[in-house]
């Protein structure tokens, strides 16, 4: 792998005379700094440069971080296990990322790129706006001290990481990590054990920052301490779009503990957590600490009646919970109907009381739910970390193009590919077979359409100048969905003419929309627009688009009946122009009628 050294734009080397010289010199020296990539591999050599080729790679992450002192520098760490005895202190705005199978960073690489500490405080200590991407942090054991695994501050970002099997002993706290500011995203936090609380609550503690799209489960906080999963103790601390289950504490807040400093729990699913005290799901201090919104807090346990949330008031909104019931706006109590909680699937099933019951927020427009699906499926967001999308695919018709006498291009759109591989089928024939495949004369299968998006398919028939019906179907192992019937398409031309050029109240004229007589085997929707000095519905009886040429008929007539009054005796013009639809347009695409005042 070659170094991805980033070079700045060229700097001028011709310096004019005068007072600009100091500024230009400063600019020149600034241009000499550039970002550099340092490589790390388990069999590397810390005496090497770490640059350019894997043959020059360093052996320890700490050695590479010590070299990466310029903002934008990159430390790329090959898969393997890195046993450390001292914390990896990151004090510059650099990126530290894993590498494997040609891919940098990501949760898949985290399982194979492990930073393990036999004891001591912090595996990673981030005190600069750095990025750490794609590692497992484990083995930290901060007996009697505050914090064990990750420390995140100064706007740093930790993403796609695993925090597991870290511990603190008596007098310690937050074994998985502590965040003052920044972001932790798309991480797994599990199997951590935290000792007696002498400091902030929570296996992972947050004084500020954002934790988003994380799964926090099976963590344990012992000896009458608070926050089996996450502890929030700051108004700027936000837990969003996360799943918490199987966490427990002998104190309060099996899933989440919100201290007096406050914090926000937003769009999270908190199920199956346990507290030896109060608030099996969430414990809120003093009844007014923090905000809970768009959450599912259900089926948690505690030693008292506050099984799910301790202190439910107006700051708990759009949340599914019981024991007790929240007094906040938009809350529901019905079973969320998780798909298979026993197997760790906390997505929603059809009929869940949480579907379309949340409160939309601006951040939801640009993100996905915890399963990677769209955050808002219909008009309203669902409660919890998972949006309900049906198992079977969804499909829409998008019209036809390129019509000839015997063929047409059918267009459609898969709006949701479903929970398994999908197949799209275009059913077509001389009559509408509805949603029964056996009632259609022909089918065209489009294999490989397994993602949402538009598609096109050409259907063809031996007989020309007929009406052909078609309907789209998307199917997978969970079932099939059908598009609406279009009314058919004619593989021939549609024209418009008039019965008379002039229309009066005594002898009204009509527009004649026609197709070939041989194309009369089915109904056909025809679209058009009306223009001219006459106003539709006021100066003549209203005519609406589309109109249907009935099955067996070659034409339909639209009568233009004038409506003149004593105050308006001017002649007016009505013009009909055919619009595109399931047909081709003939030579006569428009026609005009003069409404004469008598």
C-alpha positions in Angstrom: 0.0 0.0 0.0 1.4 3.4 -1.0 1.4 6.4 1.3 -1.5 8.7 0.7 0.5 11.8 1.4 -1.5 14.9 0.7 0.3 17.9 -0.8 -0.8 21.5 -0.6 -1.3 23.8 -3.6 2.0 25.2 -5.0 3.4 28.3 -3.3 4.8 31.3 -5.1 8.6 31.6 -4.8 8.9 35.1 -6.3 8.7 37.6 -3.4 8.0 41.3 -4.3 9.7 44.1 -2.4 7.9 46.1 0.3 5.8 45.4 3.4 4.2 42.2 2.0 7.4 40.3 2.4 6.7 39.1 6.0 3.2 37.9 5.1 4.5 36.1 2.0 7.2 34.4 4.0 4.7 33.3 6.6 2.5 31.9 3.8 5.5 30.1 2.2 6.4 28.4 5.5 2.8 27.4 6.1 2.7 25.7 2.7 5.6 23.4 3.7 3.4 21.5 6.2 1.5 18.6 4.7 -0.5 15.6 5.8 1.4 12.3 6.0 0.3 8.7 6.4 2.1 6.4 8.9 1.7 2.7 8.7 1.6 0.2 11.6 1.7 -3.6 11.4 2.3 -6.2 14.2 5.7 -7.3 12.8 6.8 -3.8 12.1 9.8 -1.9 13.5 9.4 1.3 15.6 12.9 2.4 14.4 11.5 2.6 10.8 10.0 5.7 9.2 6.5 4.2 9.0 6.0 6.0 5.7 5.5 4.9 2.1 5.5 1.1 2.1 4.4 -1.6 4.5 8.1 -2.7 4.6 8.7 0.6 6.5 5.8 0.1 8.9 6.0 0.8 12.6 5.2 -1.9 15.2 3.2 0.1 17.7 0.3 2.5 17.4 1.8 4.7 20.0 5.0 5.2 18.0 2.9 6.2 14.9 0.7 8.6 16.9 3.9 10.2 18.3 5.1 10.9 14.7 1.7 12.1 13.5 1.8 15.6 14.9 0.4 17.7 12.0 -3.3 18.2 11.6 -4.6 15.9 8.9 -1.9 13.2 9.4 -3.1 9.6 9.2 -2.2 6.5 11.1 -3.2 3.3 9.3 -3.1 0.2 11.4 -3.1 -3.3 9.8 -5.3 -6.1 11.3 -3.9 -7.8 14.3 -3.8 -7.6 18.1 -1.8 -4.8 19.7 -1.0 -5.3 23.3 -0.3 -2.0 25.1 1.0 -1.1 28.5 0.5 2.6 28.2 -2.4 4.6 26.9 -2.5 5.9 23.3 -2.6 9.6 23.8 -3.8 11.5 20.8 -3.2 15.2 21.1 -3.4 16.4 17.5 -6.2 16.5 14.9 -5.2 13.3 13.2 -7.0 10.2 12.0 -6.2 6.7 13.4 -7.8 4.0 11.4 -7.7 0.2 10.9 -6.9 -1.5 7.6 -7.8 -4.9 6.2 -8.8 -6.5 2.9 -8.1 -3.2 1.1 -10.6 -1.3 3.3 -9.8 1.4 5.8 -11.8 1.8 9.0 -15.3 0.4 9.5 -17.0 -1.9 12.0 -15.9 -5.0 10.1 -12.3 -4.2 10.6 -12.8 -3.5 14.3 -13.3 -7.2 15.1 -9.9 -7.9 13.6 -7.9 -4.9 14.9 -7.7 -5.2 18.6 -6.1 -2.8 21.1 -5.7 -4.8 24.4 -4.4 -3.5 27.7 -3.5 -5.8 30.5 -4.4 -3.1 33.0 -4.4 0.6 33.6 -6.5 3.6 32.6 -7.5 4.4 29.0 -6.7 2.5 25.8 -7.3 5.7 23.8 -7.1 9.1 25.3 -8.3 11.7 22.8 -7.7 15.3 23.8 -7.8 16.8 20.3 -10.4 16.9 17.5 -9.0 13.5 16.2 -10.8 10.6 14.5 -10.5 7.0 15.6 -12.1 4.5 13.2 -12.4 0.7 13.3 -10.8 -0.7 16.5 -11.7 -3.0 19.3 -10.7 -1.5 22.7 -10.6 -4.2 25.4 -8.7 -5.3 28.5 -8.4 -1.9 30.2 -8.6 -2.4 34.0 -8.6 0.9 35.9 -8.9 -0.4 39.4 -9.8 2.4 41.8 -9.7 5.1 39.1 -12.1 7.0 36.8 -12.3 5.5 33.4 -10.9 2.5 31.6 -11.2 2.3 27.8 -11.9 5.4 25.7 -11.7 9.1 26.8 -13.3 11.4 24.2 -12.9 15.2 24.4 -12.1 18.3 22.4 -14.6 17.5 19.7 -13.0 14.1 18.8 -14.8 11.4 16.9 -14.8 7.7 17.6 -16.7 5.6 15.1 -17.1 2.0 14.0 -15.4 0.7 17.2 -16.1 -2.1 19.7 -15.7 -1.4 23.5 -15.7 -4.8 25.3 -14.5 -6.6 28.3 -13.1 -3.5 30.1 -13.4 -3.2 33.9 -12.9 -0.9 36.8 -12.6 -2.0 40.4 -13.8 -0.6 43.6 -13.8 3.2 43.5 -13.7 3.2 39.7 -16.3 4.3 37.1 -17.3 4.1 33.4 -15.3 1.1 32.3 -16.3 1.5 28.6 -15.4 5.1 28.4 -16.1 8.8 29.2 -17.0 11.6 26.9 -16.8 15.3 27.5 -17.5 16.4 23.9 -17.4 15.1 20.4 -19.2 12.1 18.9 -19.3 8.3 19.3 -21.1 6.6 16.4 -21.9 3.2 15.1 -20.1 1.4 17.9 -20.8 -1.8 19.9 -20.4 -1.4 23.7 -20.8 -4.7 25.6 -19.5 -7.0 28.3 -18.0 -4.2 30.4 -18.0 -4.2 34.2 -17.8 -1.1 36.4 -17.1 -1.0 40.1 -18.4 1.0 43.0 -19.3 4.6 41.9 -17.0 7.2 43.3 -17.3 9.4 40.2 -19.8 9.9 37.3 -22.5 7.2 36.7 -22.7 4.9 33.7 -20.6 2.1 32.2 -20.2 4.8 29.5 -20.4 8.3 31.0 -21.3 11.5 29.1 -20.8 15.0 30.3 -21.4 16.2 26.8 -21.3 15.2 23.1 -23.4 12.9 21.0 -23.6 9.1 21.0 -25.5 7.9 18.0 -26.4 4.6 16.3 -24.7 2.5 18.9 -25.7 -0.8 20.5 -25.1 -1.0 24.2 -25.8 -4.3 25.8 -24.9 -6.8 28.6 -22.9 -4.3 30.6 -22.8 -4.5 34.4 -22.5 -1.8 37.1 -22.0 -3.3 40.6 -22.3 -2.3 44.3 -25.3 0.0 44.4 -24.1 2.2 41.6 -26.1 3.9 38.8 -26.3 3.6 35.1 -25.8 0.0 33.9 -25.5 1.2 30.2 -25.0 5.0 29.8 -24.8 7.8 32.3 -25.8 11.4 31.2 -24.7 14.3 33.3 -24.7 17.4 31.2 -27.3 19.4 29.2 -25.3 18.9 26.0 -25.1 15.1 26.3 -27.3 13.3 23.8 -27.9 9.6 23.3 -29.6 9.2 19.9 -30.8 6.3 17.8 -29.3 3.7 20.1 -30.3 0.3 21.3 -29.8 -0.6 25.0 -30.7 -4.1 26.3 -29.5 -6.6 28.9 -27.6 -3.9 30.9 -28.0 -4.1 34.7 -27.0 -2.2 37.8 -27.4 -2.8 41.5 -28.4 0.9 41.8 -30.7 3.1 39.7 -31.1 3.3 35.9 -30.5 -0.2 34.4 -30.3 1.2 30.9 -29.7 5.0 31.3 -29.1 7.2 34.3 -29.7 10.9 33.9 -28.0 13.0 36.6 -28.8 16.4 37.9 -26.8 17.9 35.0 -29.4 16.6 32.5 -29.1 15.3 29.0 -31.3 14.0 26.2 -32.3 10.5 25.2 -33.7 10.7 21.7 -35.2 7.9 19.4 -33.7 5.0 21.4 -35.0 1.5 22.1 -34.4 0.6 25.8 -35.7 -2.9 26.6 -34.8 -5.7 28.9 -32.5 -3.8 31.3 -32.5 -4.3 35.1 -32.0 -2.0 38.1 -31.6 -3.1 41.7 -33.0 0.3 42.6 -35.5 2.4 40.5 -35.8 2.9 36.8 -35.1 -0.4 35.1 -35.0 1.5 31.8 -34.2 5.1 32.7 -33.7 6.9 35.9 -34.1 10.7 35.9 -32.9 12.6 38.9 -35.2 15.0 40.8 -38.1 14.6 38.3 -36.8 17.3 36.0 -33.4 16.2 34.8 -33.1 15.8 31.1 -35.4 15.0 28.2 -36.7 11.7 26.9 -38.4 11.7 23.4 -39.3 9.4 20.6 -38.2 6.4 22.6 -39.4 2.9 23.5 -38.7 2.1 27.2 -40.5 -1.2 27.7 -40.1 -4.5 29.5 -37.4 -3.4 31.9 -37.2 -4.5 35.5 -36.6 -2.8 38.9 -37.2 -3.6 42.5 -40.1 -1.2 42.8 -43.0 0.0 40.6 -40.7 2.2 38.4 -39.9 -0.6 36.0 -39.3 1.5 33.0 -38.8 5.2 33.8 -38.3 6.8 37.2 -39.8 10.3 37.1 -42.1 10.5 34.1 -43.3 14.1 33.5 -43.9 16.5 30.7 -40.3 16.1 29.6 -41.0 12.5 28.6 -42.7 12.9 25.2 -43.7 10.7 22.2 -42.5 7.6 24.1 -43.9 4.1 24.5 -43.7 3.2 28.2 -45.6 1.9 31.2 -44.9 1.5 34.9 -45.6 4.4 35.2 -47.3 5.9 32.3 -45.8 9.2 31.1 -47.8 12.4 31.4 -45.9 14.0 28.4 -47.4 14.7 25.0 -47.8 11.9 22.4 -46.9 8.9 24.7 -48.4 5.5 24.2 -48.6 2.4 26.3 -49.3 -0.4 23.8 -46.8 -3.3 23.2 -44.1 -2.2 20.7 -44.2 -5.8 19.3 -40.5 -6.3 18.6 -39.8 -8.8 15.9 -37.8 -11.2 18.0 -36.4 -9.7 21.2 -35.2 -13.1 22.4 -32.9 -13.3 19.4 -31.8 -9.7 19.7 -34.1 -8.3 16.9 -35.8 -5.2 18.4 -37.2 -4.0 15.1 -41.0 -3.3 15.0 -43.6 -5.8 13.7 -46.7 -4.8 11.8 -49.3 -3.6 14.3 -46.9 -2.1 16.7 -48.2 0.8 18.8 -45.0 2.7 18.0 -45.4 2.9 14.2 -46.0 6.5 12.9 -46.4 7.7 16.5 -43.1 9.7 16.9 -42.4 13.4 16.4 -40.4 14.3 13.2 -37.1 16.2 13.7 -34.8 17.9 11.2 -31.9 15.5 11.9 -34.0 12.6 10.7 -34.0 13.7 7.1 -30.3 12.9 6.5 -29.8 9.7 8.5 -30.9 6.1 8.7 -32.3 4.0 11.5 -30.1 1.6 13.4 -30.7 -1.1 10.7 -29.6 1.2 7.9 -33.1 1.9 6.6 -34.7 5.3 6.1 -35.5 7.0 9.3 -38.9 8.1 8.2 -40.9 5.6 6.1 -44.3 7.3 5.9 -45.2 10.8 7.0 -44.4 10.3 10.7 -41.3 8.7 12.3 -41.7 5.6 14.4 -40.7 5.5 18.1 -37.5 3.9 19.0 -34.2 3.3 17.1 -35.8 1.2 14.3 -38.2 2.3 11.6 -40.9 -0.2 10.5 -40.5 -1.2 6.9 -42.5 -4.2 5.6 -40.7 -7.4 4.8 -42.1 -7.6 1.3 -40.9 -5.1 -1.4 -43.0 -2.1 -2.5 -43.4 -1.1 -6.1 -44.9 1.8 -8.1 -45.8 2.2 -11.8 -44.0 5.1 -13.6 -45.7 5.1 -16.9 -44.6 4.0 -20.4 -42.4 5.5 -23.2 -41.2 4.6 -26.6 -44.5 3.2 -27.8 -44.7 1.6 -31.3 -47.4 -0.4 -33.0 -46.2 -3.6 -31.3 -44.0 -2.6 -28.3 -43.6 -0.2 -25.4 -41.1 0.6 -22.7 -42.6 0.1 -19.2 -41.1 2.1 -16.4 -41.4 1.4 -12.6 -39.8 2.2 -9.3 -39.0 -0.1 -6.4 -39.6 2.1 -3.4 -38.4 -0.6 -1.0 -36.6 -3.7 -2.0 -37.8 -5.7 1.0 -36.1 -7.8 3.7 -34.9 -10.4 1.2 -33.8 -10.5 -2.4 -36.6 -9.2 -4.7 -37.7 -10.1 -8.2 -39.7 -7.7 -10.4 -42.3 -9.2 -12.8 -44.1 -7.2 -15.6 -47.4 -9.0 -16.3 -49.1 -8.0 -19.6 -51.7 -9.1 -22.0 -55.0 -8.1 -23.8 -56.9 -8.0 -20.5 -56.3 -7.1 -16.9 -55.5 -10.2 -14.9 -55.6 -8.3 -11.6 -53.3 -9.6 -8.9 -53.6 -13.2 -10.0 -50.5 -14.2 -12.1 -52.5 -17.1 -13.7 -55.0 -14.6 -15.3 -52.3 -12.8 -17.3 -51.4 -13.9 -20.8 -47.7 -12.9 -20.5 -45.0 -12.2 -17.9 -41.6 -10.7 -18.1 -39.2 -11.4 -15.2 -36.5 -8.9 -14.4 -34.0 -10.8 -12.2 -31.4 -9.0 -10.1 -33.4 -6.0 -9.2 -32.6 -6.3 -5.5 -32.2 -2.6 -4.6 -34.7 0.2 -4.5 -34.7 2.5 -7.5 -36.2 3.0 -11.0 -36.1 0.4 -13.8 -37.3 -0.1 -17.4 -38.5 -3.1 -19.4 -39.7 -3.5 -23.0 -42.8 -5.6 -23.6 -43.7 -6.6 -27.1 -46.8 -8.3 -28.8 -47.4 -9.8 -32.2 -50.7 -8.1 -32.8 -50.6 -4.3 -33.4 -53.2 -1.6 -32.8 -54.7 -3.2 -29.7 -55.0 -2.2 -26.1 -52.6 -4.1 -23.9 -52.9 -4.1 -20.1 -49.9 -4.4 -17.8 -49.3 -4.4 -14.1 -46.0 -4.5 -12.1 -45.3 -7.0 -9.3 -42.4 -7.2 -6.9 -42.0 -10.3 -4.9 -39.7 -12.0 -2.4 -39.9 -14.8 0.2 -42.2 -12.7 2.4 -44.8 -12.0 -0.3 -45.7 -9.8 -3.3 -46.9 -6.3 -3.8 -48.6 -5.0 -7.0 -48.7 -1.6 -8.7 -51.9 0.1 -9.5 -53.6 -0.8 -12.8 -52.9 1.9 -15.4 -56.1 1.5 -17.5 -54.1 -0.1 -20.3 -51.8 1.1 -23.1 -52.6 1.1 -26.8 -49.8 0.1 -29.2 -51.3 2.5 -31.7 -52.0 6.2 -32.2 -54.6 8.4 -30.6 -56.0 11.5 -32.4 -58.5 14.3 -31.7 -60.9 15.9 -34.1 -64.2 17.9 -33.9 -67.8 17.2 -35.0 -68.3 20.9 -36.0 -65.9 23.8 -35.9 -68.5 26.0 -34.2 -70.6 25.4 -31.1 -73.7 27.1 -30.0 -76.2 26.5 -27.2 -78.7 25.3 -29.8 -76.2 23.1 -31.6 -73.2 22.2 -29.4 -70.1 20.7 -31.0 -67.9 18.0 -29.6 -64.2 16.9 -29.5 -63.8 13.4 -30.8 -60.9 11.4 -29.3 -60.3 8.3 -31.3 -58.1 5.2 -31.8 -58.1 2.6 -34.5 -61.1 0.3 -34.6 -58.8 -2.7 -34.2 -57.6 -1.3 -30.8 -61.0 -1.5 -29.1 -60.4 -4.6 -27.0 -60.0 -2.8 -23.7 -60.5 0.5 -21.9 -58.0 3.3 -22.4 -57.4 6.4 -20.3 -56.6 9.5 -22.5 -55.1 12.6 -21.0 -55.5 16.2 -22.3 -55.3 19.9 -21.5 -57.8 22.6 -22.3 -56.9 26.2 -23.2 -58.3 29.2 -25.1 -60.4 32.2 -24.1 -63.2 30.1 -22.8 -62.9 29.0 -19.2 -63.6 25.4 -18.3 -66.6 25.1 -16.0 -67.6 28.7 -16.4 -68.1 29.5 -20.1 -69.0 25.8 -21.0 -69.9 22.7 -19.1 -66.9 21.3 -17.3 -64.7 18.7 -19.0 -62.1 16.8 -16.9 -59.0 14.8 -17.9 -58.5 11.9 -18.3 -61.4 10.4 -20.1 -61.9 6.7 -20.8 -62.5 5.2 -24.2 -64.7 2.2 -23.1 -63.7 -1.3 -24.0 -64.9 -2.2 -27.5 -65.3 1.5 -28.5 -63.0 3.3 -31.0 -63.8 6.8 -29.8 -65.3 9.1 -27.1 -67.0 12.4 -27.6 -66.6 15.4 -25.3 -69.5 17.9 -25.9 -68.7 21.6 -25.5 -71.9 23.2 -24.4 -71.6 27.1 -24.2 -72.9 29.0 -21.2 -73.5 32.6 -22.3 -75.2 35.2 -20.2 -76.6 38.7 -20.9 -73.4 40.4 -19.7 -71.0 38.4 -21.8 -71.9 38.0 -25.5 -68.4 37.6 -27.0 -67.3 34.6 -29.0 -64.8 32.3 -27.2 -62.4 29.6 -28.3 -61.7 26.2 -26.6 -58.7 24.2 -27.6 -58.0 20.6 -26.6 -54.4 19.2 -26.7 -53.7 15.6 -26.2 -51.2 14.8 -23.4 -48.9 11.8 -23.1 -50.2 8.5 -21.6 -50.4 4.8 -22.4 -50.5 5.5 -26.2 -48.7 7.3 -29.0 -50.0 10.6 -30.2 -51.3 10.7 -33.8 -50.8 13.5 -36.3 -53.8 15.4 -35.0 -52.7 16.2 -31.5 -55.0 19.2 -30.9 -58.3 20.6 -32.1 -60.2 23.9 -31.7 -63.9 24.8 -31.3 -65.3 28.3 -31.6 -68.2 29.0 -29.2 -70.4 31.5 -31.0 -72.7 33.8 -29.1 -76.1 34.0 -30.8 
